[in-house]
Amino acid sequence: MENQIRALEQKIEQLSKHIGILEDIHAIRRLQHIYGYYIDKCLYEETVELFSENCEVRFMGGIFKGKAGARRLYIERFQKNFTNGVNGAVYGFLLDHPQLQDVVDVAPDGRTAKARFRSLMQAGRHELAEGETRQWWEGGIYENEYVKEDGIWKFKVLNYRPLWHADFAKGWAHTPPNLYQMFSETYPENPLGPDELIKPTPVLWPETDVVPFHYPHPVTGEIWGK
């Protein structure tokens, strides 16, 4: 009887840990999807509050450090350029930002996690809206890190690698090389720039590379690229 009780206790402990991991995975997926919905509607103030104080945002060859860096990117740069300083949706601006194809892995201690997501973006500004009329496609990969603080999951490293852009009408087969430039100057030389540059500099379509996977091959156990 004692052996049976001990075995049941061990089984309950294992199930509790498994349930805890599943709850963490759900919370991280929810966090990432909420991020996408906030970005859809240009809610940049709300977006910044999803990050930890010691976060990093990696974007277009630059690393924005801490919440001050996140605010520089999302509020001082995106909010100014996309919505003319308005925190929220504005007439005639489209920025659909779905979060797809997620692979989430929680660390054994349940305090940190890593995940990979894909985004396929439709964006543009209507001809009747204020500002430049344009429309484009965009595709990219997230390889992110998360941290649990006081029981709440937050972004520790948001690493978005845009891989390709395309004119809506002509498509990706006609995307000019170097259509968009990676960051080349850091803050404060560039008042809206990153705190550090990523080396080697990432590439954009029609150049191609592979954003490293945080997870091993599920069958061989090997890490790609090593």
C-alpha positions as CSV (number, residue, x, y, z in Angstrom):
1,M,0.0,0.0,0.0
2,E,2.8,2.4,0.8
3,N,4.5,1.7,-2.5
4,Q,1.2,2.4,-4.3
5,I,0.7,5.7,-2.5
6,R,4.2,6.8,-3.3
7,A,3.8,5.9,-6.9
8,L,0.5,7.8,-7.1
9,E,2.2,10.8,-5.4
10,Q,5.0,10.7,-8.0
11,K,2.4,10.4,-10.8
12,I,0.5,13.4,-9.5
13,E,3.7,15.5,-9.2
14,Q,4.6,14.6,-12.8
15,L,1.1,15.5,-14.0
16,S,1.2,18.8,-12.1
17,K,4.5,19.7,-13.8
18,H,3.1,18.8,-17.2
19,I,0.0,20.9,-16.7
20,G,2.2,23.8,-15.5
21,I,4.2,23.6,-18.7
22,L,1.0,23.5,-20.8
23,E,-0.4,26.5,-19.0
24,D,2.9,28.4,-19.6
25,I,2.9,27.5,-23.3
26,H,-0.7,28.8,-23.5
27,A,0.2,32.0,-21.8
28,I,3.2,32.6,-24.1
29,R,1.1,31.9,-27.2
30,R,-1.5,34.3,-25.9
31,L,1.1,37.0,-25.2
32,Q,2.5,36.7,-28.7
33,H,-0.9,36.8,-30.3
34,I,-1.9,39.8,-28.2
35,Y,1.2,41.5,-29.4
36,G,0.1,40.9,-33.0
37,Y,-3.4,42.4,-32.3
38,Y,-1.9,45.5,-30.6
39,I,0.4,46.0,-33.6
40,D,-2.5,45.6,-35.9
41,K,-4.2,48.7,-34.5
42,C,-1.0,50.7,-33.7
43,L,-1.5,50.4,-30.0
44,Y,2.2,51.1,-29.3
45,E,1.9,52.2,-25.7
46,E,0.1,48.9,-24.9
47,T,2.7,47.0,-26.9
48,V,5.7,48.4,-24.9
49,E,4.0,47.3,-21.6
50,L,4.3,43.7,-22.8
51,F,8.1,43.9,-22.3
52,S,10.3,43.3,-19.2
53,E,12.4,46.2,-18.0
54,N,15.6,44.6,-19.2
55,C,14.2,43.6,-22.6
56,E,15.7,43.8,-26.0
57,V,14.0,44.4,-29.4
58,R,16.0,43.2,-32.4
59,F,14.8,44.7,-35.6
60,M,16.4,45.6,-39.0
61,G,19.9,44.9,-37.9
62,G,19.7,46.8,-34.6
63,I,19.2,46.0,-30.9
64,F,17.0,48.3,-28.9
65,K,17.8,47.8,-25.2
66,G,15.5,48.1,-22.2
67,K,12.1,49.7,-22.2
68,A,13.7,53.0,-23.2
69,G,14.9,51.3,-26.4
70,A,11.5,49.7,-27.0
71,R,9.8,53.1,-26.6
72,R,12.2,54.6,-29.0
73,L,11.3,52.0,-31.6
74,Y,7.6,51.6,-31.1
75,I,6.5,55.1,-30.0
76,E,9.1,57.5,-31.2
77,R,9.6,55.8,-34.6
78,F,6.6,53.6,-35.5
79,Q,3.9,55.8,-33.9
80,K,5.4,58.9,-35.5
81,N,5.8,57.4,-38.9
82,F,2.6,55.3,-39.2
83,T,0.0,57.3,-37.2
84,N,1.5,60.8,-37.0
85,G,1.9,60.4,-33.2
86,V,-1.6,58.9,-32.5
87,N,-1.6,55.8,-30.2
88,G,-4.2,53.7,-32.0
89,A,-5.9,53.1,-35.3
90,V,-6.1,56.0,-37.7
91,Y,-8.2,56.4,-40.9
92,G,-6.9,54.6,-43.9
93,F,-3.9,52.8,-42.4
94,L,-3.7,49.0,-42.6
95,L,-1.2,46.8,-40.7
96,D,-2.5,43.3,-40.4
97,H,0.1,41.4,-38.3
98,P,-0.9,37.7,-37.8
99,Q,1.2,35.5,-35.6
100,L,1.5,32.0,-37.0
101,Q,3.1,28.5,-36.9
102,D,4.3,28.7,-33.3
103,V,6.9,26.4,-31.7
104,V,7.1,27.2,-27.9
105,D,9.6,25.6,-25.5
106,V,9.6,26.4,-21.8
107,A,12.7,26.0,-19.7
108,P,12.7,23.2,-17.0
109,D,12.6,25.8,-14.2
110,G,9.4,27.4,-15.7
111,R,10.9,30.9,-15.5
112,T,12.1,31.4,-19.1
113,A,11.0,30.2,-22.5
114,K,11.8,30.5,-26.2
115,A,9.5,30.5,-29.2
116,R,9.5,30.8,-33.0
117,F,6.6,32.4,-34.8
118,R,5.9,33.5,-38.4
119,S,4.2,36.7,-39.6
120,L,2.7,37.3,-43.0
121,M,1.8,41.0,-43.1
122,Q,-0.5,43.1,-45.3
123,A,0.0,46.8,-44.9
124,G,-0.6,50.1,-46.6
125,R,-2.2,53.5,-46.6
126,H,-5.4,54.3,-48.4
127,E,-5.4,56.9,-51.2
128,L,-7.9,59.0,-49.2
129,A,-5.8,59.0,-46.0
130,E,-3.2,61.6,-45.0
131,G,0.3,60.6,-46.0
132,E,2.0,58.6,-48.8
133,T,-0.3,56.1,-50.6
134,R,1.3,52.7,-50.5
135,Q,0.6,49.0,-50.0
136,W,2.9,46.1,-49.5
137,W,3.3,42.5,-48.4
138,E,5.9,41.5,-45.8
139,G,7.0,38.1,-44.3
140,G,9.2,37.5,-41.3
141,I,10.3,35.2,-38.5
142,Y,10.3,35.8,-34.8
143,E,12.8,33.9,-32.6
144,N,11.9,35.3,-29.2
145,E,12.8,34.8,-25.5
146,Y,10.4,35.3,-22.6
147,V,10.6,35.7,-18.9
148,K,8.1,35.1,-16.1
149,E,8.0,38.0,-13.6
150,D,5.7,37.8,-10.6
151,G,3.8,35.0,-12.4
152,I,3.3,37.0,-15.6
153,W,5.0,36.2,-18.9
154,K,6.7,39.1,-20.7
155,F,9.0,39.6,-23.7
156,K,12.6,39.4,-22.8
157,V,14.0,39.4,-26.3
158,L,11.7,40.1,-29.3
159,N,13.8,39.2,-32.3
160,Y,11.8,40.0,-35.5
161,R,13.6,39.2,-38.7
162,P,11.8,40.6,-41.7
163,L,12.8,38.3,-44.6
164,W,11.0,39.7,-47.6
165,H,8.9,42.7,-48.8
166,A,6.9,43.0,-51.9
167,D,4.9,45.6,-53.8
168,F,1.3,44.5,-53.6
169,A,0.6,44.7,-57.4
170,K,3.9,43.3,-58.8
171,G,4.7,40.7,-56.1
172,W,7.9,39.4,-54.6
173,A,9.4,38.3,-57.9
174,H,10.0,42.0,-58.7
175,T,11.3,43.2,-55.3
176,P,14.4,45.3,-55.9
177,P,17.5,44.3,-53.9
178,N,18.2,46.4,-50.9
179,L,14.7,47.9,-51.0
180,Y,15.0,48.7,-47.3
181,Q,18.3,49.5,-45.5
182,M,19.3,47.9,-42.2
183,F,20.4,50.3,-39.4
184,S,23.9,51.5,-39.8
185,E,24.1,54.1,-37.0
186,T,23.3,53.7,-33.3
187,Y,21.7,56.0,-30.8
188,P,22.3,58.9,-30.1
189,E,24.0,59.6,-33.5
190,N,20.7,58.3,-34.9
191,P,18.1,59.7,-32.5
192,L,15.7,56.9,-33.5
193,G,18.3,54.3,-33.9
194,P,19.2,51.1,-31.9
195,D,21.7,50.9,-29.0
196,E,23.8,48.3,-30.8
197,L,24.1,46.9,-34.4
198,I,23.7,43.2,-35.1
199,K,26.7,41.5,-36.8
200,P,26.7,40.0,-39.3
201,T,24.1,42.3,-40.8
202,P,20.9,40.5,-41.7
203,V,19.9,40.2,-45.4
204,L,16.6,40.8,-47.2
205,W,15.0,39.1,-50.2
206,P,16.1,38.3,-52.8
207,E,19.1,37.4,-50.6
208,T,18.2,34.5,-48.3
209,D,19.4,33.0,-45.1
210,V,18.0,30.9,-42.3
211,V,17.0,32.4,-38.9
212,P,18.6,30.0,-36.5
213,F,16.2,27.6,-34.7
214,H,16.2,27.7,-30.9
215,Y,15.1,24.0,-30.8
216,P,16.9,20.8,-31.8
217,H,15.7,18.5,-34.6
218,P,12.9,16.4,-33.0
219,V,14.2,13.1,-34.3
220,T,18.0,13.5,-34.5
221,G,18.4,15.9,-31.6
222,E,20.9,17.9,-33.6
223,I,20.9,21.7,-33.6
224,W,20.8,23.1,-37.2
225,G,24.0,25.0,-38.2
226,K,26.2,23.4,-35.6
